[in-house]
Amino acid sequence: MAESYLSVGQVAKRSGLPISTLHFYERQGLIASTRNSANHRVYRREVLRRVTVIKVAQSAGVPLSEIAEALSSLPTYSVPDTKDWARISEVWHDDLTRRIEALTALRDKMAMCIGCGCLSVNRCPLVNEDDHLAKEGTGARLL
């Protein structure tokens, strides 16, 4: 059993995550552990691949709830393979594309404002004269 299982400390060291994060992931159903004869939490080696998928997805801005939903389609102790990752990432593709476009627009408009420094309401593309965008809903509408 010792060779095929890793302690929570070993998973933390190998993944670069704090133990508290691994416990959190487990509470959220993202990863699973079992107990050894000493009643210590142990993880199958395959958990390292799942943790990597979680970290990559989080770094791309995918919410944990969506990561949990995607991983729930896999058996608990399954190792996500190339086909699994392709299927999972396809689900996130359109949302990530939309986020990239929104962030690019934000970056470009902010760079223009910060670059000129004048904050002129006459030529600023972020101006909302007479609050005409209010009818479109709450929040930033031009970004």
Backbone as a chain_set.jsonl record, in Angstrom:
{"seq": "MAESYLSVGQVAKRSGLPISTLHFYERQGLIASTRNSANHRVYRREVLRRVTVIKVAQSAGVPLSEIAEALSSLPTYSVPDTKDWARISEVWHDDLTRRIEALTALRDKMAMCIGCGCLSVNRCPLVNEDDHLAKEGTGARLL", "coords": {"N": [[0.829, -1.196, 0.0], [1.984, 1.254, 0.687], [3.644, 1.969, -1.441], [1.945, 2.605, -3.586], [0.453, 4.687, -2.675], [0.305, 8.09, -1.531], [1.219, 10.281, 1.107], [-0.519, 13.08, 2.571], [1.283, 15.119, 2.959], [3.308, 14.408, 1.149], [1.934, 14.68, -1.287], [1.419, 17.404, -1.165], [4.042, 18.425, -1.253], [4.931, 17.445, -3.77], [3.072, 18.621, -5.491], [3.248, 21.297, -4.968], [1.411, 22.652, -3.518], [-0.217, 23.956, -0.585], [-0.997, 21.944, 2.307], [-3.463, 22.573, 3.397], [-4.871, 23.489, 1.171], [-5.136, 21.156, -0.325], [-6.796, 19.705, 1.414], [-9.024, 21.359, 1.277], [-9.697, 21.088, -1.469], [-10.448, 18.424, -1.371], [-12.693, 18.53, 0.331], [-14.351, 19.879, -1.385], [-14.863, 17.989, -3.254], [-13.144, 17.609, -5.367], [-10.838, 16.076, -5.325], [-9.926, 12.866, -3.937], [-9.379, 10.946, -0.977], [-8.153, 8.125, 0.918], [-8.064, 6.18, 3.944], [-5.278, 5.033, 5.766], [-3.926, 2.18, 7.619], [-3.172, 3.358, 9.987], [-4.973, 5.29, 10.218], [-4.417, 7.598, 8.793], [-4.691, 10.108, 6.319], [-4.43, 9.243, 2.96], [-3.401, 9.391, -0.465], [-4.039, 8.226, -3.76], [-1.536, 7.894, -6.28], [-2.418, 8.946, -8.67], [-3.776, 11.237, -8.049], [-2.124, 13.402, -8.326], [-2.146, 14.119, -11.034], [-4.801, 14.987, -11.292], [-4.738, 17.177, -9.566], [-2.971, 18.779, -10.977], [-4.5, 19.353, -13.269], [-6.522, 20.845, -12.046], [-5.015, 23.046, -11.081], [-4.038, 24.155, -13.512], [-6.436, 24.82, -14.803], [-7.515, 26.649, -12.943], [-5.573, 28.662, -13.12], [-6.18, 29.621, -15.593], [-8.447, 30.915, -15.083], [-10.801, 29.518, -14.681], [-13.619, 28.877, -12.793], [-13.757, 27.177, -9.6], [-16.119, 25.727, -9.217], [-16.876, 25.037, -11.818], [-14.694, 23.515, -12.536], [-14.966, 21.401, -10.737], [-17.372, 20.344, -11.68], [-16.583, 19.458, -14.231], [-14.609, 17.555, -13.558], [-16.186, 15.78, -12.209], [-17.277, 14.155, -14.057], [-15.514, 12.182, -14.42], [-14.32, 9.005, -13.201], [-13.789, 8.681, -9.66], [-11.129, 7.911, -8.903], [-9.793, 8.126, -11.239], [-7.322, 8.797, -13.74], [-6.997, 11.727, -15.433], [-6.797, 11.577, -18.879], [-5.408, 12.271, -22.167], [-7.643, 12.375, -23.887], [-9.701, 12.886, -22.041], [-8.886, 15.395, -21.061], [-9.036, 16.903, -23.428], [-11.805, 16.806, -23.928], [-12.776, 18.061, -21.603], [-11.509, 20.603, -21.758], [-12.642, 21.545, -24.09], [-15.219, 22.154, -23.32], [-14.718, 24.42, -21.816], [-13.694, 26.17, -23.669], [-15.163, 28.208, -25.244], [-15.993, 29.987, -23.227], [-13.513, 30.776, -22.167], [-12.431, 32.022, -24.419], [-14.223, 34.186, -24.684], [-13.613, 35.535, -22.297], [-10.937, 36.208, -22.758], [-11.212, 37.978, -24.919], [-12.69, 40.02, -23.658], [-10.873, 40.831, -21.668], [-8.755, 41.683, -23.276], [-9.942, 43.875, -24.592], [-10.424, 45.504, -22.36], [-7.77, 45.917, -21.466], [-6.718, 47.317, -23.7], [-8.318, 49.641, -23.781], [-7.83, 50.706, -21.251], [-5.108, 51.181, -21.418], [-5.072, 53.23, -23.26], [-6.347, 55.32, -21.855], [-4.698, 55.558, -19.574], [-2.336, 56.034, -20.854], [-2.677, 58.541, -22.156], [-3.391, 60.279, -20.118], [-5.019, 62.506, -19.794], [-7.681, 62.196, -19.207], [-9.942, 63.085, -20.565], [-13.302, 63.868, -21.061], [-14.339, 64.419, -23.459], [-13.178, 62.942, -25.527], [-12.803, 60.432, -24.576], [-13.173, 56.938, -24.774], [-14.56, 55.611, -22.864], [-16.494, 57.157, -21.797], [-19.778, 57.97, -20.647], [-22.04, 59.629, -21.52], [-24.698, 61.488, -20.13], [-25.578, 59.221, -18.867], [-26.522, 57.237, -20.633], [-26.17, 54.524, -20.981], [-27.371, 53.234, -18.914], [-29.84, 52.052, -19.348], [-29.195, 49.613, -20.397], [-28.52, 47.957, -18.369], [-26.999, 47.036, -15.186], [-23.614, 47.679, -14.057], [-20.318, 47.787, -15.639], [-20.518, 48.733, -18.934], [-19.159, 49.336, -21.293], [-16.832, 47.994, -21.22]], "CA": [[0.0, 0.0, 0.0], [2.827, 2.437, 0.815], [4.219, 2.367, -2.722], [0.954, 3.149, -4.502], [-0.228, 5.806, -2.041], [1.12, 9.211, -1.05], [0.657, 11.015, 2.246], [-0.936, 14.434, 2.209], [2.518, 15.906, 2.896], [3.984, 14.094, -0.103], [1.171, 15.31, -2.368], [1.661, 18.844, -1.055], [5.394, 18.694, -1.734], [5.016, 17.163, -5.203], [2.192, 19.514, -6.252], [3.541, 22.69, -4.663], [0.25, 23.25, -2.856], [-0.279, 23.739, 0.865], [-1.871, 20.86, 2.763], [-4.818, 23.123, 3.586], [-5.513, 23.54, -0.142], [-5.528, 19.784, -0.66], [-7.969, 19.383, 2.228], [-10.129, 22.126, 0.699], [-10.078, 20.397, -2.706], [-11.148, 17.197, -1.008], [-14.025, 18.908, 0.82], [-15.131, 20.31, -2.551], [-15.088, 16.836, -4.116], [-12.241, 17.644, -6.521], [-9.926, 14.948, -5.164], [-10.396, 11.94, -2.899], [-8.356, 10.206, -0.242], [-8.606, 7.012, 1.746], [-7.326, 6.144, 5.209], [-4.419, 3.848, 5.92], [-4.161, 1.438, 8.866], [-2.967, 4.281, 11.113], [-6.04, 6.283, 10.052], [-3.898, 8.807, 8.144], [-5.193, 10.37, 4.979], [-3.484, 8.923, 1.883], [-3.928, 9.623, -1.808], [-3.457, 7.466, -4.853], [-0.614, 8.718, -7.063], [-3.166, 9.596, -9.744], [-4.28, 12.53, -7.596], [-1.22, 14.454, -8.802], [-2.641, 14.561, -12.34], [-6.024, 15.763, -11.054], [-4.326, 18.458, -8.98], [-2.397, 19.56, -12.067], [-5.631, 19.844, -14.068], [-7.161, 21.898, -11.246], [-4.139, 24.225, -11.074], [-4.021, 24.744, -14.857], [-7.744, 25.43, -15.034], [-7.621, 27.841, -12.093], [-4.703, 29.721, -13.646], [-6.854, 30.167, -16.766], [-9.618, 31.642, -14.616], [-11.991, 28.672, -14.603], [-14.054, 28.779, -11.393], [-13.697, 25.839, -9.006], [-17.384, 25.015, -9.424], [-16.83, 24.457, -13.166], [-13.674, 22.462, -12.502], [-15.589, 20.272, -10.04], [-18.354, 19.755, -12.592], [-15.852, 18.738, -15.277], [-13.959, 16.377, -12.98], [-17.2, 14.831, -11.732], [-17.588, 13.224, -15.139], [-14.494, 11.126, -14.371], [-14.357, 8.198, -11.975], [-13.065, 9.336, -8.567], [-9.702, 7.622, -8.887], [-9.317, 8.095, -12.618], [-6.296, 9.738, -14.162], [-7.432, 12.377, -16.677], [-5.859, 11.358, -19.973], [-5.477, 13.262, -23.232], [-9.034, 12.477, -24.345], [-10.465, 13.569, -20.985], [-8.496, 16.807, -21.036], [-9.589, 17.525, -24.645], [-13.243, 16.959, -23.712], [-12.978, 19.066, -20.559], [-11.099, 21.92, -22.23], [-13.601, 21.966, -25.114], [-16.328, 22.766, -22.594], [-14.289, 25.737, -21.338], [-13.113, 26.943, -24.774], [-15.909, 29.422, -25.585], [-15.941, 30.921, -22.097], [-12.159, 31.334, -22.1], [-12.307, 32.943, -25.557], [-14.959, 35.398, -24.314], [-12.839, 36.247, -21.269], [-9.743, 36.773, -23.402], [-11.654, 39.142, -25.688], [-13.056, 41.079, -22.706], [-9.648, 41.331, -21.042], [-8.007, 42.419, -24.293], [-10.614, 45.172, -24.751], [-10.153, 46.273, -21.147], [-6.365, 46.319, -21.516], [-6.516, 48.322, -24.739], [-8.973, 50.9, -23.392], [-7.13, 51.251, -20.089], [-3.813, 51.68, -21.867], [-5.303, 54.521, -23.903], [-6.617, 56.298, -20.802], [-3.508, 55.747, -18.75], [-1.301, 56.578, -21.733], [-2.834, 59.973, -22.455], [-3.359, 60.985, -18.846], [-5.871, 63.696, -19.724], [-9.007, 61.812, -18.734], [-10.879, 63.959, -21.252], [-14.607, 63.293, -21.33], [-14.702, 64.717, -24.846], [-12.711, 61.934, -26.464], [-12.603, 59.16, -23.873], [-14.115, 55.915, -25.232], [-15.269, 55.055, -21.717], [-17.46, 58.136, -21.299], [-21.176, 57.547, -20.709], [-22.743, 60.904, -21.436], [-26.086, 61.44, -19.661], [-25.86, 57.881, -18.365], [-27.36, 56.556, -21.618], [-25.996, 53.077, -20.918], [-28.103, 52.687, -17.769], [-30.961, 51.226, -19.807], [-28.674, 48.295, -20.762], [-28.324, 47.16, -17.165], [-25.991, 47.496, -14.236], [-22.222, 47.303, -14.279], [-19.571, 48.42, -16.727], [-21.109, 48.309, -20.206], [-18.234, 49.547, -22.405], [-15.675, 47.112, -21.064]], "C": [[0.867, 1.25, 0.0], [3.364, 2.917, -0.524], [3.207, 3.017, -3.646], [0.204, 4.349, -3.929], [0.772, 6.852, -1.562], [0.436, 9.845, 0.146], [0.258, 12.408, 1.766], [0.288, 15.348, 2.111], [3.279, 15.67, 1.599], [3.26, 14.725, -1.29], [1.397, 16.822, -2.353], [3.032, 19.201, -1.633], [5.485, 18.528, -3.244], [4.2, 18.156, -6.028], [2.523, 20.99, -6.045], [2.382, 23.41, -3.998], [0.327, 23.03, -1.351], [-1.24, 22.591, 1.192], [-3.297, 21.362, 2.915], [-5.568, 23.209, 2.256], [-5.968, 22.152, -0.57], [-6.756, 19.354, 0.135], [-9.2, 20.112, 1.687], [-10.622, 21.457, -0.581], [-10.863, 19.128, -2.397], [-12.552, 17.494, -0.504], [-14.944, 19.316, -0.331], [-15.404, 19.168, -3.532], [-14.202, 16.797, -5.354], [-11.25, 16.484, -6.508], [-10.465, 14.075, -4.033], [-9.204, 11.254, -2.242], [-9.002, 8.978, 0.393], [-7.799, 7.086, 3.038], [-6.485, 4.883, 5.261], [-4.693, 3.201, 7.283], [-3.949, 2.298, 10.106], [-3.996, 5.411, 11.094], [-5.528, 7.625, 9.529], [-4.466, 8.901, 6.736], [-4.1, 10.037, 3.957], [-4.194, 9.07, 0.54], [-3.267, 8.676, -2.794], [-2.587, 8.412, -5.67], [-1.332, 9.514, -8.159], [-3.684, 10.982, -9.354], [-3.394, 13.676, -8.097], [-1.66, 14.988, -10.163], [-3.895, 15.411, -12.174], [-5.683, 17.138, -10.49], [-3.726, 19.357, -10.064], [-3.496, 20.149, -12.947], [-6.316, 20.991, -13.341], [-6.325, 23.174, -11.296], [-4.114, 24.923, -12.432], [-5.338, 25.463, -15.124], [-7.919, 26.697, -14.2], [-6.769, 28.98, -12.64], [-5.297, 30.351, -14.898], [-8.141, 30.9, -16.381], [-10.895, 30.827, -14.552], [-12.378, 28.552, -13.13], [-14.017, 27.333, -10.887], [-14.985, 25.056, -9.219], [-17.417, 24.36, -10.8], [-15.784, 23.349, -13.258], [-14.26, 21.211, -11.849], [-16.591, 19.574, -10.947], [-17.657, 18.925, -13.671], [-15.226, 17.464, -14.728], [-14.961, 15.335, -12.49], [-17.588, 13.835, -12.812], [-16.576, 12.081, -15.203], [-14.701, 10.272, -13.131], [-13.441, 8.832, -10.922], [-11.558, 9.123, -8.628], [-9.105, 7.55, -10.296], [-8.22, 9.131, -12.839], [-6.806, 10.4, -15.436], [-6.377, 12.163, -17.764], [-6.069, 12.428, -21.044], [-6.907, 13.458, -23.727], [-9.899, 13.209, -23.327], [-10.165, 15.057, -20.992], [-9.06, 17.531, -22.258], [-11.083, 17.778, -24.475], [-13.53, 18.066, -22.699], [-12.639, 20.461, -21.084], [-12.025, 22.439, -23.328], [-14.8, 22.665, -24.471], [-15.972, 24.195, -22.182], [-13.864, 26.678, -22.464], [-13.852, 28.256, -25.034], [-15.867, 30.451, -24.466], [-14.566, 31.563, -21.978], [-11.923, 32.326, -23.246], [-13.011, 34.26, -25.247], [-14.183, 36.216, -23.278], [-11.604, 36.904, -21.861], [-10.117, 38.029, -24.176], [-12.0, 40.312, -24.757], [-11.822, 41.677, -22.05], [-8.792, 42.118, -22.03], [-8.619, 43.801, -24.506], [-10.352, 46.062, -23.549], [-8.721, 46.789, -21.158], [-6.152, 47.443, -22.512], [-7.136, 49.658, -24.365], [-8.284, 51.527, -22.195], [-5.795, 51.844, -20.508], [-3.978, 53.043, -22.517], [-5.522, 55.598, -22.843], [-5.36, 56.599, -19.991], [-2.408, 56.407, -19.572], [-1.44, 58.064, -21.963], [-2.809, 60.805, -21.18], [-4.313, 62.15, -18.722], [-7.232, 63.417, -19.115], [-10.1, 62.705, -19.324], [-12.2, 63.262, -21.501], [-15.043, 63.563, -22.765], [-14.264, 63.626, -25.815], [-12.49, 60.565, -25.823], [-13.625, 58.127, -24.353], [-14.916, 55.285, -24.092], [-16.348, 55.992, -21.176], [-18.891, 57.621, -21.533], [-22.038, 58.791, -20.509], [-24.217, 60.71, -21.093], [-26.528, 60.048, -19.219], [-26.758, 57.085, -19.32], [-27.214, 55.031, -21.597], [-26.771, 52.423, -19.769], [-29.23, 51.76, -18.207], [-30.509, 49.818, -20.217], [-28.415, 47.413, -19.546], [-27.226, 47.72, -16.29], [-24.595, 47.063, -14.655], [-21.598, 48.041, -15.452], [-20.072, 47.879, -18.056], [-20.119, 48.429, -21.366], [-17.018, 48.648, -22.332], [-16.127, 45.737, -21.342]], "O": [[0.502, 2.234, -0.645], [3.527, 4.118, -0.736], [3.571, 3.901, -4.422], [-0.598, 4.965, -4.631], [1.918, 6.545, -1.235], [-0.791, 9.934, 0.191], [0.655, 12.846, 0.686], [0.323, 16.249, 1.273], [3.83, 16.603, 1.015], [3.903, 15.247, -2.201], [1.549, 17.442, -3.405], [3.165, 20.153, -2.402], [6.055, 19.379, -3.928], [4.592, 18.499, -7.144], [2.127, 21.836, -6.847], [2.371, 24.638, -3.921], [0.876, 22.027, -0.895], [-2.174, 22.313, 0.439], [-4.242, 20.643, 2.592], [-6.784, 23.019, 2.224], [-7.06, 21.992, -1.115], [-7.656, 18.712, -0.407], [-10.291, 19.544, 1.644], [-11.826, 21.277, -0.763], [-11.829, 18.802, -3.087], [-13.501, 16.798, -0.865], [-16.158, 19.125, -0.265], [-16.099, 19.361, -4.53], [-14.471, 16.042, -6.287], [-10.872, 15.972, -7.561], [-11.341, 14.488, -3.275], [-8.171, 11.018, -2.869], [-10.223, 8.822, 0.4], [-6.947, 7.962, 3.195], [-6.922, 3.807, 4.854], [-5.589, 3.631, 8.009], [-4.493, 1.993, 11.167], [-3.896, 6.368, 11.861], [-6.131, 8.667, 9.79], [-4.687, 7.894, 6.064], [-2.969, 10.504, 4.086], [-5.408, 8.898, 0.429], [-2.082, 8.364, -2.676], [-2.873, 9.607, -5.744], [-0.908, 10.61, -8.525], [-3.993, 11.801, -10.22], [-3.871, 14.798, -8.27], [-1.556, 16.188, -10.416], [-4.041, 16.438, -12.837], [-6.271, 18.143, -10.889], [-3.955, 20.567, -10.063], [-3.428, 21.318, -13.326], [-6.655, 22.001, -13.957], [-6.858, 24.259, -11.527], [-4.164, 26.151, -12.496], [-5.345, 26.591, -15.617], [-8.418, 27.705, -14.699], [-7.194, 30.135, -12.626], [-4.964, 31.486, -15.236], [-8.839, 31.438, -17.241], [-11.975, 31.393, -14.385], [-11.55, 28.164, -12.306], [-14.221, 26.391, -11.653], [-14.942, 23.837, -9.386], [-17.928, 23.25, -10.943], [-15.972, 22.365, -13.974], [-14.074, 20.099, -12.343], [-16.651, 18.345, -10.977], [-18.094, 17.818, -13.986], [-15.303, 16.41, -15.361], [-14.632, 14.155, -12.369], [-18.163, 12.787, -12.517], [-16.761, 11.124, -15.954], [-15.202, 10.76, -12.118], [-12.432, 9.448, -11.265], [-10.792, 10.065, -8.423], [-8.035, 6.975, -10.499], [-8.198, 10.189, -12.21], [-7.03, 9.711, -16.431], [-5.212, 12.522, -17.591], [-6.824, 13.378, -20.841], [-7.332, 14.589, -23.961], [-10.725, 14.046, -23.69], [-11.075, 15.884, -20.937], [-9.518, 18.666, -22.135], [-11.576, 18.846, -24.838], [-14.411, 18.9, -22.907], [-13.406, 21.401, -20.874], [-12.177, 23.651, -23.481], [-15.327, 23.639, -25.008], [-16.829, 25.079, -22.198], [-13.691, 27.873, -22.227], [-13.226, 29.316, -25.043], [-15.722, 31.647, -24.72], [-14.461, 32.761, -21.717], [-11.28, 33.358, -23.049], [-12.467, 35.332, -25.514], [-14.109, 37.441, -23.374], [-11.265, 38.032, -21.504], [-9.415, 39.037, -24.099], [-11.644, 41.457, -25.036], [-11.731, 42.895, -21.89], [-8.171, 43.113, -21.656], [-7.893, 44.792, -24.592], [-10.086, 47.254, -23.707], [-8.483, 47.967, -20.89], [-5.473, 48.422, -22.202], [-6.536, 50.705, -24.609], [-8.162, 52.75, -22.124], [-5.397, 52.895, -20.007], [-3.129, 53.918, -22.352], [-4.939, 56.678, -22.932], [-5.015, 57.758, -19.76], [-1.646, 57.23, -19.064], [-0.443, 58.786, -21.967], [-2.267, 61.91, -21.165], [-4.416, 62.74, -17.647], [-7.864, 64.319, -18.564], [-11.071, 63.036, -18.644], [-12.229, 62.181, -22.089], [-16.024, 62.984, -23.23], [-14.925, 63.41, -26.832], [-12.03, 59.64, -26.491], [-14.824, 58.405, -24.342], [-15.844, 54.514, -24.334], [-17.035, 55.66, -20.211], [-19.156, 56.922, -22.511], [-22.674, 58.972, -19.471], [-24.899, 59.876, -21.688], [-27.72, 59.744, -19.204], [-27.642, 56.35, -18.88], [-28.06, 54.326, -22.146], [-26.818, 51.197, -19.669], [-29.541, 50.79, -17.516], [-31.342, 48.924, -20.368], [-28.119, 46.228, -19.699], [-26.608, 48.736, -16.606], [-24.429, 46.188, -15.504], [-22.255, 48.809, -16.156], [-20.047, 46.667, -18.273], [-20.236, 47.684, -22.338], [-16.254, 48.557, -23.293], [-15.33, 44.801, -21.277]]}, "num_chains": 1, "name": "protein.A"}
